[in-house]
């Protein structure tokens, strides 16, 4: 594996992938924990084989300081906080996300079962020979709004489901002051 100092930040992004993974309880060992994903396209984009990547490639993600880190554990993956940054602080830990070569799949484990109904988006990178592939990983049900965290301020503005400000709400589903409502 390469260490962070050996990776040049200006590495060319050669491919981007978006994956959706179920939110799995880290304590649930009865059910399957891996989502099989063929990395052949990633290896081709990086210009390497699976063995070459295992020998000279690395997985990376942004840490709490916005710095790329390869603080990746083969068994636990990256430990992410609620802001989708890699953390070493167990008190801030929300999810473990990574790729298990032996299982041939990505995994996502939600640490606190009170967060199982929430949706998270994490980004990890595969680096090899000054090239990188970006993986945007959506964990949980990202097709709907399951929760909204409010900062206590009410602005009475109306937003569509993509977060854009709406001046005149017509027929459809909208959000105002953290609550969904429908105009018929």
N, C-alpha and C positions, 0 to 999 in steps of 0.2 A: 504494500500500500504506500501511496505517496502522502507526505505530510503537507499541511497547509502552505508552508513557506515555499514548497516546490511548485505550487499551482499558480499560474499567472492569471490575475483577475481579468485580463482582457481576452480570455479564452473565447473562441467563437462558438456561439450557440448554433448547433447544427440541426437540432430537432427539438420539438416541444410536444409533450403528450399530456392529456388530461385523463385522469382515472377517477372512478367513483368506487369507494370502498364502503362496506357496511360498518357501522359503529359497533364494535364488539367489546364486550365486557372482559377486561383483563383477567378476571377471576373465573371466567367460564371456560374451563378446559374440556368440557364435553363436546362442544360444537367446533366445527372447522374454523381455523383461524387465519387461513391464507386465501387470497384471491389470486389464482394462477394467472400469470401474465408473461407472454413470450417476449423476451428482450432481444430477439433476433434483429429487429429493425433498429434498435438502439445501437447494438454492436456494429451494424453496417454503417449507420450515420457517423459513429465515432471512428470507423476504420480499424476495428480490432475484432478479435475473436473473444468468446467467453473466457477462455483461459488467459488471454492477454489482458483483458480487463481485470480479472481476478488478481493478476500479478502486478499490474502497473496502473490500474484505474482506482478511482475512489468515489464514494458517495459523499456529498456535502450539503449543507443547509445553512441558513443565516441564523446567527445566535442573537442573544438579547441586545448586543451592541451593534447589530447590523453587519457583522463580520462573518465571512464564510468560515465554517468549521467542519472538520471531518470527525467530530465527536460522535462517531457511529459505532454502536455495539452490534456485533454479529447476531446476538440473540434478541436484543431489545430495540434495535434500530435507533432512531433519533427520538429524544425526549423533548416534546414540544409543550410550550405554555399556551395560555388562552389567546395570546397575540400571534400564534404560529411561529414563534422563535424557539430555537433550541435552548434548553435550559439545563443547568446542573442543580437547580434548586428544587428539591422534591416537593416543597410547599406550593410551587407554581405549576407543577406537572399536571397536564391535562390528558395527553395521549402519547403513545409510542407508535411510530410509523417507520416502516422500513421495507427492505426487500430481503427475503431469505432464499439464497441460492439453492440450498438443499431441498426446499419445498417448491421452488419454481414460482414463487408468488410474493406479492406485496401483502403486508399485514397492517392492521390498525387496531390498537387496543386502547379503549377509553379507560382511564384509571379510576375515576370516581363515577359510579353508576348513576349519580344524579345528573351527569353530563351526557348520558347515552342518547337522550332525545334531541340533543343539540347538533348542529352542523358545524363542521370546521373545514378550512381549506389550508393545506400545508404545501410547501414547495421544497422539493429536494432535487439535487443535481447530480448527474453522473459525469465525472471528468476523466478524460483520457487524452493524452498527447495534445494539450492546449485546445481541446475541443470539449464542448459540454452538451448534454441533453438535459432539458428541463422537464420535470414531472410535477404537474399541478395535481395534487391529490385531494379530492373532496371526500370527506369522511362523514357518514351519516346521511340523512335525507336532505340533499341540497336542492331538491326540486320544489321545495316549499319553505315558507318562513315559519320556523318552529318557535323562535324566541326572538325578542328584541330587548337589548339592554339599553335602558334609558339613563341619561345623565342627570335627570331631575328637571331639566328645562323643557317647557312646552312652547313650541313655536307656532302651532296651529297651521303650519304649512301642510300641503297635501303632496304626497309623493307616489309615483307609480311603483310597481314591484321591483324595478331595477334601481330604484333610489333617485330617479330624476324628479325634480320639482315640477309640479303640474299647476298651471294657472287656473284652468277651467276643467274640472273633472267631468268627463262624459261617462257613458256606459262602461263599466269595468270595475276592477278591484284596485283599491288604493290603501295607503297608510297615512294616518294622521295622528300625531301625538303618540306614536308607538302602537296604535291599534289598527287592525285591518277593517275596512268597511267596503261595501259594494254600492255602486250607483247603478240602478236598474233603468 
